Amino acid sequence: MYDIAVIGGGPAGLSAAVQARVRNKSVLVVSGDDRDNPLRKTQRIDNYLGFPQVSGQELLDRFQTHAAQMGAEQKTGRVLNIMSMGDTFYLSIGSEMEQARAIILATGVVWANKYPGEVELLGSGVSYCATCDGMLYRNKEVVVVGKAADAPHEANYLQELGCKVTYVSDKDPDGLRPDIPFVKAPKVEILGEGRVTALRAGSTTIPCEGVFILRPSMAPADLLPGLAVENGYLKVDRNMSTNLPGVFAAGDCTGLPLQVSKAVGEGLVAGLRAAEYLDQLQA
């Protein structure tokens, strides 16, 4: 079990990890594919103190190296849900499970808008994890809705399992197997009564029994039901505490301004406060 699990590997999450390690807490940082991190795509940053005209990739590389040197463990994966059981949080990361005594949410901006039919058919054909549920759809028609950089890889995995995959996205996929049909569509709708029967992608209707929706990350309020949200962002106090005990948040997920400096500062506070929270529990 880890003392603290940090969800998100951007400036806020890595800053929190460093500060928690300063307080000698064990830390796991869980983040998605680096290609989905908006900071890595930023060509030039001029307003981060002490690093004028630095690229986002260089800055993120420095942050990751610093956190690793401090002893924070970093894991690539998509956190699907978090369950609170007493003083322990259980994190479902793909098909794996990790435990922590405190949580820091640093997911960045994740829009929680759902596709039509997604909520109603979740668990009845709609899945967020190919490695978890892929075997259930062997020899069956499935659709992968690719919003994350690793979605083509997950689609390939499903095809190799024996699923009959169609890939749908608003962007051309990078690394998709040539034998997987690709439908380009900005909007999708999941169809079915009680079970998934098809997915409508633009003007194309694709019969299927399963739909895998692969976003870069889950919205924080979906990870932990009961989190207070205000104007679309997580509500926190000056200690970066949410309304749930043992759960802290930092960075873009807490609101404007969406800046690296703000994220790093909030991550520092969240990391220190999470460590203090654990010290108080032990006392």
C-alpha positions, -999 to +999 in steps of 0.1 A: +000+000+000+012+035-008+008+065+015-004+087-014-017+080-049-015+110-073-038+108-103-022+127-131+014+131-142+014+168-152+030+198-133+005+196-104+007+159-099+045+157-101+049+188-078+026+171-053+047+139-055+080+157-049+066+174-018+051+142-004+085+125-009+101+154+010+078+144+039+090+108+034+057+094+022+055+066-004+040+079-036+025+064-067+018+087-097-006+073-122-009+090-155-020+082-191+000+083-223+024+113-224+011+121-259-022+132-243-005+157-220-012+192-234+020+205-218+041+182-240+025+197-271+033+233-261+061+247-283+072+275-260+065+288-225+076+323-215+059+328-182+073+300-160+097+317-135+134+309-141+128+290-174+121+315-201+114+303-236+114+266-225+094+240-244+066+222-227+083+189-234+116+200-218+097+212-187+077+181-184+108+159-188+125+179-160+095+174-137+093+137-144+131+133-138+129+152-105+099+132-092+117+099-101+149+110-084+130+118-053+116+083-053+081+087-065+069+056-084+053+064-118+028+041-135+012+045-169-024+036-169-060+048-168-077+050-134-112+038-139-126+043-104-116+048-068-133+032-038-130+044-003-130+017+024-123+033+058-089+049+058-079+031+025-086+040-011-087+012-037-077+024-072-088+004-103-061+010-129-071-009-160-072-046-148-050-039-118-057-027-083-036-004-061-041+009-025-033+042-009-042+060+023-047+094+006-055+107-029-044+137-048-064+144-080-043+163-106-061+151-137-061+184-156-092+195-174-114+165-182-147+173-197-174+150-182-198+152-212-211+118-220-221+104-253-258+097-258-265+062-245-232+060-226-246+063-190-277+041-197-257+013-212-226+014-190-219-022-180-244-035-206-220-033-235-203+000-227-168-004-212-138+019-205-112-008-203-101-031-232-078-053-211-105-057-184-135-067-206-120-076-240-124-114-234-161-110-230-164-100-266-143-126-283-157-133-318-182-105-314-185-071-331-171-042-310-164-005-316-135+014-301-142+051-297-107+065-296-101+097-278-067+088-262-033+084-278-031+048-269-066+039-282-053+024-315-030+001-295-060-010-274-080-016-306-052-038-319-052-057-287-089-064-290-085-075-326-057-099-315-081-113-289-105-123-316-129-094-314-142-079-347-132-043-342-142-011-359-123+020-348-141+054-346-125+087-339-125+123-350-087+120-358-068+097-380-053+069-358-016+064-354-006+028-354-039+011-360-038-023-377-046-020-414-072-048-411-093-027-386-119-005-403-117+032-394-147+055-394-140+092-390-167+110-371-168+139-346-200+127-329-212+093-318-244+078-302-247+045-285-278+026-294-297-002-277-325-010-252-310-027-222-279-039-242-257-022-268-269-031-303-251-005-324-231+027-325-240+056-347-209+075-359-220+105-379-242+092-407-229+056-403-246+030-381-223+002-369-240-029-355-220-041-324-224-058-290-197-038-272-184-002-272-151+006-257-148+044-249-111+052-244-106+087-231-072+100-218-086+100-183-119+098-164-135+130-150-127+132-112-163+133-102-168+100-121-138+085-103-151+094-068-188+100-066-197+127-041-169+151-049-181+187-048-179+205-082-184+242-088-186+256-123-173+224-138-142+223-116-134+205-083-142+226-053-112+229-029-102+251+001-068+268+005-053+235+017-064+220-016-087+197+004-119+185-013-151+178+006-141+141+010-116+132+038-082+122+025-089+135-010-070+165-023-069+182-057-045+205-076-039+221-109-062+227-139-090+204-124-095+230-096-102+259-120-086+290-136-060+301-144-048+271-164-011+279-160+019+258-151+029+280-123-005+277-106-005+240-110+030+236-095+021+258-065-012+240-059+006+206-062+031+217-035+002+226-011-017+194-019+014+172-013+022+189+020-014+188+032-018+152+022+013+143+042+000+162+072-033+145+070-016+111+072+005+122+101-026+133+119-042+099+113-012+081+128-013+105+158 
